[in-house]
Amino acid sequence: MPEKTTAPPRDYADVLDRLNSEFAGVHAEDTVARCVDAARQGALDVTGRATPDLVERIARQHLQVLAMAFAERG
């Protein structure tokens, strides 16, 4: 079973930076960080590994869906 940690490793800092820039004004930085962490944990659970590029793609999709849901509510 993959090891679960409480904080994303440092190699996700670039992922956080890119996604924070991409979703600035849409999502708060803590929301982006939670999506990145959830994407990392999901990738570990499903595939046993969580490369930064995979985590970024998963987190981006989650953030896009959240943005659409918020737009529909507003």
Secondary structure, DSSP 8 states (H G I E B T S, - for coil): -----SS--GGGHHHHHHHHHHTTTTS-HHHHHHHHHHHHHHHHHHHS---HHHHHHHHHHHHHHHHHHHHHH-
